[in-house]
Amino acid sequence: MTSLEDSSRFNSQQQRILLVVILLTLMGLTAIYAASSLKGQQQFSDEFLFLRKQIGATFVGLIGFAAIQILPWRWIERATLPLLLFTVGLLSLIFIPGMYVKIGGASRWLNLPLIGGQPSELTKLAMVLFLARNLSRPSSDIHSFVRGVMPNIFVFALVSGLLLLQKDLGTPVLLFAVTFCMLFAAGVTRKFVLSAVGAFLGAVGLAVIFEPYRMARIMSFLDPWSQVKGSGFQIIQSFVAFQNGGLFGVGLGESKQKLFFLPEAHTDFILAVIGEESGLLGVLLVCACFLYLCAVGFHIAQHQQSAHKRFLAFGLTVTIVIQALINIGVCMGLLPTKGMTLPFVSSGSSSLLVFLMISAILTKLAGMSPASLEEKAGHAERPA
C-alpha cells in the first residue's frame, strides 16, 4: 500500500471537512451566477463578472488550503502575532486619506495597488489565532481578570474600535460572540460573563443610537411592513423569495426576486435566492452542511492533545458557525439586517479566502488528533 493511500484513509475527518467545504463552495458558485448574471450584464456588460471573480478566489483559496496542509505546524503557531499586527495595521490605514474606498457610507475596502478587499475579514482568523495562543499560555489565569481576561478584552476592543470607525458593527458583534465563547470555554467566571454581556449590549446600544441608519434597521426589523419602501424593503423581498420557493423551489435560474427586487442578492441575501430556486430543501441542505461542519469541528477540538490546539479548533469552528447563523437569521428576519456573508457561499473574495484558510487550519488539526494518528498507524500495519 502506498503512502498516498495511507494518507487518504487516515484523514477521514479531513475528508469530511473538505467535502462539506467543496459542497458549500459549489452551491455558492451556482447561486452567485444565478443571482448576479443579470446585474453583471446590465451594469458591467459581463454576465460572468461576479462568477469569474469567485472562481478566481476559489482557485487561490484552494492553493492556500493545500499549502497549509504542507507547512510545518510551528509556522502557523509563529504566524499568530505577525498576522494580528498586520491586520491591525491594515485597519489603521483608515486614518490615512485615500487608503480606503467608501461604499454605501462605509469605508471597509482597501484602495491599494497590490492589496484590496476587506481587511475586516482577516480579523476573524487573526483574533481566533491570538485568543487560542493567549488562553493556552501557562501563565494565563482565566480566573484573574488582569492576567487571564484583560489582555484578550484589550485586543478585542482595539480591533473592534478600528472596525467601528469603518462603520462596521457586524464584525465586532461576531468577534464578541467568538471571544465570549472561547473565554467561556476556558472557564471564565460567571460574574465576568454577566458583566461582559451587559457592557457589550450597552456599547451596541450606543452605536445604534448614534447612527440613524442603524436605528432604522432595528425599527424595520421589529416591523418591516412599516418601512415597505425604506429600510424594510430588503427583508420583505427576502420573505417573498422564500415564499415563492416553497418546498421544491421554482427551478435553477428562475428566481424573480433577484431581478433587482432583492438588493445584494449575490452577497448578504444569497440564501434567499437559494430558497426561491431550490426551495426549503435547498435551504435545509445548506443548514445541514453547517451543522455537520460544527459537529466535526467540535469533535476535532475535543480530541486535541494540547490546550492551544483545542482552543484553536473550537474557535475556528464557532467562527464559521456563528457567522452562518447570523447570515441565516438575517435572511429569515430573525435578526436585524447586517452586511455579513454566508461562509463559502456568498459572493466576496475576501470572505471566501479567509474561510478557506480557517477550514484549512481546521483540516490540518484534524490530521493531528490522536484518533487520526492511531487510524493512520492501523492502516500502515495492514499488508499491501
GIBEL-V56237 format. One record per residue. N is the residue number from 0. SS is DSSP state (alpha for helix, beta for strand, coil for the rest). Layout:
BEGIN
n = [N	N]
ss = [SS	SS]
END
This chain:
BEGIN
n = [0	1	2	3	4	5	6	7	8	9	10	11	12	13	14	15	16	17	18	19	20	21	22	23	24	25	26	27	28	29	30	31	32	33	34	35	36	37	38	39	40	41	42	43	44	45	46	47	48	49	50	51	52	53	54	55	56	57	58	59	60	61	62	63	64	65	66	67	68	69	70	71	72	73	74	75	76	77	78	79	80	81	82	83	84	85	86	87	88	89	90	91	92	93	94	95	96	97	98	99	100	101	102	103	104	105	106	107	108	109	110	111	112	113	114	115	116	117	118	119	120	121	122	123	124	125	126	127	128	129	130	131	132	133	134	135	136	137	138	139	140	141	142	143	144	145	146	147	148	149	150	151	152	153	154	155	156	157	158	159	160	161	162	163	164	165	166	167	168	169	170	171	172	173	174	175	176	177	178	179	180	181	182	183	184	185	186	187	188	189	190	191	192	193	194	195	196	197	198	199	200	201	202	203	204	205	206	207	208	209	210	211	212	213	214	215	216	217	218	219	220	221	222	223	224	225	226	227	228	229	230	231	232	233	234	235	236	237	238	239	240	241	242	243	244	245	246	247	248	249	250	251	252	253	254	255	256	257	258	259	260	261	262	263	264	265	266	267	268	269	270	271	272	273	274	275	276	277	278	279	280	281	282	283	284	285	286	287	288	289	290	291	292	293	294	295	296	297	298	299	300	301	302	303	304	305	306	307	308	309	310	311	312	313	314	315	316	317	318	319	320	321	322	323	324	325	326	327	328	329	330	331	332	333	334	335	336	337	338	339	340	341	342	343	344	345	346	347	348	349	350	351	352	353	354	355	356	357	358	359	360	361	362	363	364	365	366	367	368	369	370	371	372	373	374	375	376	377	378	379	380	381	382	383]
ss = [coil	coil	alpha	alpha	alpha	alpha	alpha	alpha	alpha	alpha	coil	alpha	alpha	alpha	alpha	alpha	alpha	alpha	alpha	alpha	alpha	alpha	alpha	alpha	alpha	alpha	alpha	alpha	alpha	alpha	alpha	alpha	alpha	alpha	alpha	alpha	alpha	alpha	alpha	alpha	alpha	alpha	alpha	alpha	coil	coil	coil	coil	alpha	alpha	alpha	alpha	alpha	alpha	alpha	alpha	alpha	alpha	alpha	alpha	alpha	alpha	alpha	alpha	alpha	alpha	alpha	alpha	alpha	alpha	coil	coil	alpha	alpha	alpha	alpha	alpha	alpha	alpha	alpha	alpha	alpha	alpha	alpha	alpha	alpha	alpha	alpha	alpha	alpha	alpha	alpha	alpha	alpha	alpha	coil	coil	coil	coil	beta	beta	beta	beta	coil	coil	beta	beta	beta	beta	beta	coil	coil	coil	coil	coil	coil	coil	coil	alpha	alpha	alpha	alpha	alpha	alpha	alpha	alpha	alpha	alpha	alpha	alpha	alpha	alpha	alpha	alpha	alpha	coil	coil	coil	coil	coil	coil	coil	coil	coil	alpha	alpha	alpha	alpha	alpha	alpha	alpha	alpha	alpha	alpha	alpha	alpha	alpha	alpha	alpha	alpha	alpha	alpha	alpha	alpha	alpha	coil	coil	coil	coil	alpha	alpha	alpha	alpha	alpha	alpha	alpha	alpha	alpha	alpha	alpha	alpha	alpha	alpha	alpha	alpha	alpha	coil	coil	coil	alpha	alpha	alpha	alpha	alpha	alpha	alpha	alpha	alpha	alpha	alpha	alpha	alpha	alpha	alpha	alpha	alpha	alpha	alpha	alpha	coil	coil	alpha	alpha	alpha	alpha	alpha	alpha	alpha	alpha	alpha	alpha	alpha	coil	alpha	alpha	alpha	alpha	coil	coil	coil	coil	coil	alpha	alpha	alpha	alpha	alpha	alpha	alpha	alpha	alpha	alpha	alpha	alpha	alpha	coil	coil	coil	coil	coil	coil	coil	coil	coil	coil	coil	coil	coil	coil	coil	coil	coil	coil	coil	coil	coil	coil	coil	coil	alpha	alpha	alpha	alpha	alpha	alpha	alpha	alpha	alpha	alpha	alpha	alpha	alpha	alpha	alpha	alpha	alpha	alpha	alpha	alpha	alpha	alpha	alpha	alpha	alpha	alpha	alpha	alpha	alpha	alpha	alpha	alpha	alpha	coil	coil	coil	coil	alpha	alpha	alpha	alpha	alpha	alpha	alpha	alpha	alpha	alpha	alpha	alpha	alpha	alpha	alpha	alpha	alpha	alpha	alpha	alpha	alpha	alpha	alpha	alpha	alpha	coil	coil	coil	coil	coil	coil	coil	coil	coil	coil	coil	coil	coil	coil	coil	coil	coil	alpha	alpha	alpha	alpha	alpha	alpha	alpha	alpha	alpha	alpha	alpha	alpha	alpha	alpha	alpha	alpha	alpha	alpha	alpha	alpha	coil	alpha	alpha	alpha	alpha	alpha	alpha	alpha	alpha	alpha	alpha	alpha	alpha	coil	coil	coil]
END
